[in-house]
Amino acid sequence: MKVVVENLTGTLFYVQVGNKATVADLKREIEAQQKLPYDRLIFILDTDDHDHHRSQLIKDDVDGVLLVDYGVQDGSHVYMFVNPVDDGSTDHPFEFNWFDSVLG
């Protein structure tokens, strides 16, 4: 299947993976094509069923989960983010914490 991937700058590219591809397979293909670090890639699936628009985080912490299990199909639009390097700092201006939002 061909998946449309969009990065933070709005650039689109296409990734061809098998119908039984896992999240790890998608990451490996993007790492090879785009020279991005496999272990820092994060994906959100854009789903639109004409009644409402929603997005779903594609988790890769479960071994063997297929992309189709998340609803990814030929032509799906996936947003790609690159997780920043953890430099040990506790100062992350863009980090959102639920606890902070309740007290804030």
Rosetta constraint file for C-alpha pairs under 8 A:
AtomPair CA 1 CA 16 HARMONIC 5.67 0.50
AtomPair CA 1 CA 17 HARMONIC 5.40 0.50
AtomPair CA 1 CA 18 HARMONIC 5.68 0.50
AtomPair CA 1 CA 19 HARMONIC 5.71 0.50
AtomPair CA 1 CA 73 HARMONIC 6.73 0.50
AtomPair CA 1 CA 74 HARMONIC 4.59 0.50
AtomPair CA 1 CA 75 HARMONIC 7.36 0.50
AtomPair CA 2 CA 14 HARMONIC 6.41 0.50
AtomPair CA 2 CA 15 HARMONIC 5.59 0.50
AtomPair CA 2 CA 16 HARMONIC 4.47 0.50
AtomPair CA 2 CA 17 HARMONIC 6.40 0.50
AtomPair CA 2 CA 73 HARMONIC 7.93 0.50
AtomPair CA 2 CA 74 HARMONIC 5.14 0.50
AtomPair CA 2 CA 75 HARMONIC 5.65 0.50
AtomPair CA 2 CA 76 HARMONIC 7.71 0.50
AtomPair CA 3 CA 14 HARMONIC 5.64 0.50
AtomPair CA 3 CA 15 HARMONIC 5.24 0.50
AtomPair CA 3 CA 16 HARMONIC 6.37 0.50
AtomPair CA 3 CA 17 HARMONIC 7.67 0.50
AtomPair CA 3 CA 72 HARMONIC 7.97 0.50
AtomPair CA 3 CA 73 HARMONIC 7.40 0.50
AtomPair CA 3 CA 74 HARMONIC 6.02 0.50
AtomPair CA 3 CA 75 HARMONIC 5.15 0.50
AtomPair CA 3 CA 76 HARMONIC 5.29 0.50
AtomPair CA 3 CA 77 HARMONIC 6.35 0.50
AtomPair CA 3 CA 78 HARMONIC 7.18 0.50
AtomPair CA 4 CA 12 HARMONIC 6.67 0.50
AtomPair CA 4 CA 13 HARMONIC 5.98 0.50
AtomPair CA 4 CA 14 HARMONIC 4.77 0.50
AtomPair CA 4 CA 15 HARMONIC 6.60 0.50
AtomPair CA 4 CA 75 HARMONIC 6.13 0.50
AtomPair CA 4 CA 76 HARMONIC 5.94 0.50
AtomPair CA 4 CA 77 HARMONIC 4.76 0.50
AtomPair CA 4 CA 78 HARMONIC 6.07 0.50
AtomPair CA 5 CA 12 HARMONIC 5.59 0.50
AtomPair CA 5 CA 13 HARMONIC 5.39 0.50
AtomPair CA 5 CA 14 HARMONIC 5.94 0.50
AtomPair CA 5 CA 15 HARMONIC 7.18 0.50
AtomPair CA 5 CA 77 HARMONIC 5.94 0.50
AtomPair CA 5 CA 78 HARMONIC 4.84 0.50
AtomPair CA 5 CA 79 HARMONIC 5.74 0.50
AtomPair CA 5 CA 80 HARMONIC 6.48 0.50
AtomPair CA 6 CA 10 HARMONIC 5.75 0.50
AtomPair CA 6 CA 11 HARMONIC 5.53 0.50
AtomPair CA 6 CA 12 HARMONIC 4.50 0.50
AtomPair CA 6 CA 13 HARMONIC 6.58 0.50
AtomPair CA 6 CA 77 HARMONIC 7.40 0.50
AtomPair CA 6 CA 78 HARMONIC 6.26 0.50
AtomPair CA 6 CA 79 HARMONIC 4.83 0.50
AtomPair CA 6 CA 80 HARMONIC 5.87 0.50
AtomPair CA 7 CA 11 HARMONIC 5.61 0.50
AtomPair CA 7 CA 12 HARMONIC 6.76 0.50
AtomPair CA 7 CA 79 HARMONIC 5.99 0.50
AtomPair CA 7 CA 80 HARMONIC 4.96 0.50
AtomPair CA 7 CA 81 HARMONIC 6.33 0.50
AtomPair CA 8 CA 79 HARMONIC 7.79 0.50
AtomPair CA 8 CA 80 HARMONIC 7.04 0.50
AtomPair CA 8 CA 81 HARMONIC 6.52 0.50
AtomPair CA 15 CA 26 HARMONIC 7.65 0.50
AtomPair CA 15 CA 29 HARMONIC 7.05 0.50
AtomPair CA 15 CA 30 HARMONIC 7.11 0.50
AtomPair CA 17 CA 21 HARMONIC 6.05 0.50
AtomPair CA 17 CA 25 HARMONIC 7.32 0.50
AtomPair CA 17 CA 26 HARMONIC 6.72 0.50
AtomPair CA 17 CA 29 HARMONIC 7.74 0.50
AtomPair CA 19 CA 68 HARMONIC 7.61 0.50
AtomPair CA 20 CA 66 HARMONIC 6.16 0.50
AtomPair CA 20 CA 67 HARMONIC 7.37 0.50
AtomPair CA 20 CA 68 HARMONIC 7.43 0.50
AtomPair CA 21 CA 25 HARMONIC 5.67 0.50
AtomPair CA 21 CA 26 HARMONIC 7.03 0.50
AtomPair CA 21 CA 66 HARMONIC 5.67 0.50
AtomPair CA 21 CA 67 HARMONIC 6.03 0.50
AtomPair CA 21 CA 68 HARMONIC 7.97 0.50
AtomPair CA 22 CA 26 HARMONIC 6.56 0.50
AtomPair CA 22 CA 64 HARMONIC 6.10 0.50
AtomPair CA 22 CA 65 HARMONIC 5.66 0.50
AtomPair CA 22 CA 66 HARMONIC 4.16 0.50
AtomPair CA 22 CA 67 HARMONIC 5.22 0.50
AtomPair CA 23 CA 27 HARMONIC 6.28 0.50
AtomPair CA 23 CA 58 HARMONIC 7.68 0.50
AtomPair CA 23 CA 59 HARMONIC 7.75 0.50
AtomPair CA 23 CA 60 HARMONIC 5.87 0.50
AtomPair CA 23 CA 64 HARMONIC 7.98 0.50
AtomPair CA 23 CA 65 HARMONIC 6.86 0.50
AtomPair CA 23 CA 66 HARMONIC 6.43 0.50
AtomPair CA 23 CA 67 HARMONIC 5.82 0.50
AtomPair CA 24 CA 28 HARMONIC 6.12 0.50
AtomPair CA 24 CA 60 HARMONIC 6.99 0.50
AtomPair CA 25 CA 29 HARMONIC 6.24 0.50
AtomPair CA 26 CA 30 HARMONIC 6.25 0.50
AtomPair CA 27 CA 31 HARMONIC 6.00 0.50
AtomPair CA 27 CA 38 HARMONIC 5.60 0.50
AtomPair CA 27 CA 41 HARMONIC 6.88 0.50
AtomPair CA 28 CA 32 HARMONIC 6.21 0.50
AtomPair CA 28 CA 38 HARMONIC 6.30 0.50
AtomPair CA 29 CA 33 HARMONIC 6.15 0.50
AtomPair CA 30 CA 34 HARMONIC 5.53 0.50
AtomPair CA 30 CA 35 HARMONIC 7.20 0.50
AtomPair CA 30 CA 36 HARMONIC 6.91 0.50
AtomPair CA 30 CA 38 HARMONIC 7.75 0.50
AtomPair CA 31 CA 35 HARMONIC 4.87 0.50
AtomPair CA 31 CA 36 HARMONIC 4.73 0.50
AtomPair CA 31 CA 37 HARMONIC 6.00 0.50
AtomPair CA 31 CA 38 HARMONIC 5.55 0.50
AtomPair CA 32 CA 36 HARMONIC 7.60 0.50
AtomPair CA 36 CA 41 HARMONIC 7.80 0.50
AtomPair CA 37 CA 41 HARMONIC 6.78 0.50
AtomPair CA 40 CA 82 HARMONIC 5.39 0.50
AtomPair CA 40 CA 83 HARMONIC 4.84 0.50
AtomPair CA 40 CA 84 HARMONIC 7.30 0.50
AtomPair CA 41 CA 80 HARMONIC 6.81 0.50
AtomPair CA 41 CA 81 HARMONIC 5.90 0.50
AtomPair CA 41 CA 82 HARMONIC 4.82 0.50
AtomPair CA 41 CA 83 HARMONIC 6.21 0.50
AtomPair CA 42 CA 58 HARMONIC 7.45 0.50
AtomPair CA 42 CA 59 HARMONIC 7.92 0.50
AtomPair CA 42 CA 80 HARMONIC 5.72 0.50
AtomPair CA 42 CA 81 HARMONIC 5.03 0.50
AtomPair CA 42 CA 82 HARMONIC 6.07 0.50
AtomPair CA 42 CA 83 HARMONIC 6.79 0.50
AtomPair CA 43 CA 57 HARMONIC 6.17 0.50
AtomPair CA 43 CA 58 HARMONIC 5.42 0.50
AtomPair CA 43 CA 59 HARMONIC 7.69 0.50
AtomPair CA 43 CA 78 HARMONIC 6.33 0.50
AtomPair CA 43 CA 79 HARMONIC 5.58 0.50
AtomPair CA 43 CA 80 HARMONIC 4.74 0.50
AtomPair CA 43 CA 81 HARMONIC 6.33 0.50
AtomPair CA 44 CA 55 HARMONIC 6.31 0.50
AtomPair CA 44 CA 56 HARMONIC 5.37 0.50
AtomPair CA 44 CA 57 HARMONIC 4.43 0.50
AtomPair CA 44 CA 58 HARMONIC 5.56 0.50
AtomPair CA 44 CA 78 HARMONIC 5.62 0.50
AtomPair CA 44 CA 79 HARMONIC 5.09 0.50
AtomPair CA 44 CA 80 HARMONIC 6.63 0.50
AtomPair CA 45 CA 55 HARMONIC 5.52 0.50
AtomPair CA 45 CA 56 HARMONIC 5.10 0.50
AtomPair CA 45 CA 57 HARMONIC 6.34 0.50
AtomPair CA 45 CA 58 HARMONIC 6.64 0.50
AtomPair CA 45 CA 72 HARMONIC 7.29 0.50
AtomPair CA 45 CA 76 HARMONIC 7.58 0.50
AtomPair CA 45 CA 77 HARMONIC 6.30 0.50
AtomPair CA 45 CA 78 HARMONIC 4.58 0.50
AtomPair CA 45 CA 79 HARMONIC 6.35 0.50
AtomPair CA 46 CA 53 HARMONIC 7.89 0.50
AtomPair CA 46 CA 54 HARMONIC 6.50 0.50
AtomPair CA 46 CA 55 HARMONIC 4.76 0.50
AtomPair CA 46 CA 56 HARMONIC 6.76 0.50
AtomPair CA 46 CA 76 HARMONIC 7.45 0.50
AtomPair CA 46 CA 77 HARMONIC 5.60 0.50
AtomPair CA 46 CA 78 HARMONIC 5.88 0.50
AtomPair CA 46 CA 79 HARMONIC 7.22 0.50
AtomPair CA 47 CA 53 HARMONIC 6.22 0.50
AtomPair CA 47 CA 54 HARMONIC 5.48 0.50
AtomPair CA 47 CA 55 HARMONIC 5.71 0.50
AtomPair CA 47 CA 56 HARMONIC 7.52 0.50
AtomPair CA 47 CA 77 HARMONIC 7.86 0.50
AtomPair CA 48 CA 52 HARMONIC 6.24 0.50
AtomPair CA 48 CA 53 HARMONIC 4.67 0.50
AtomPair CA 48 CA 54 HARMONIC 6.36 0.50
AtomPair CA 49 CA 53 HARMONIC 6.73 0.50
AtomPair CA 58 CA 70 HARMONIC 6.76 0.50
AtomPair CA 60 CA 65 HARMONIC 7.59 0.50
AtomPair CA 65 CA 69 HARMONIC 6.67 0.50
AtomPair CA 66 CA 70 HARMONIC 7.22 0.50
AtomPair CA 67 CA 71 HARMONIC 6.70 0.50
AtomPair CA 67 CA 72 HARMONIC 5.31 0.50
AtomPair CA 67 CA 73 HARMONIC 7.71 0.50
AtomPair CA 68 CA 72 HARMONIC 4.71 0.50
AtomPair CA 68 CA 73 HARMONIC 6.10 0.50
AtomPair CA 72 CA 76 HARMONIC 5.72 0.50
AtomPair CA 96 CA 100 HARMONIC 7.56 0.50
AtomPair CA 96 CA 101 HARMONIC 7.85 0.50
AtomPair CA 97 CA 101 HARMONIC 6.47 0.50
AtomPair CA 98 CA 102 HARMONIC 6.43 0.50
AtomPair CA 99 CA 103 HARMONIC 6.39 0.50
AtomPair CA 100 CA 104 HARMONIC 5.41 0.50
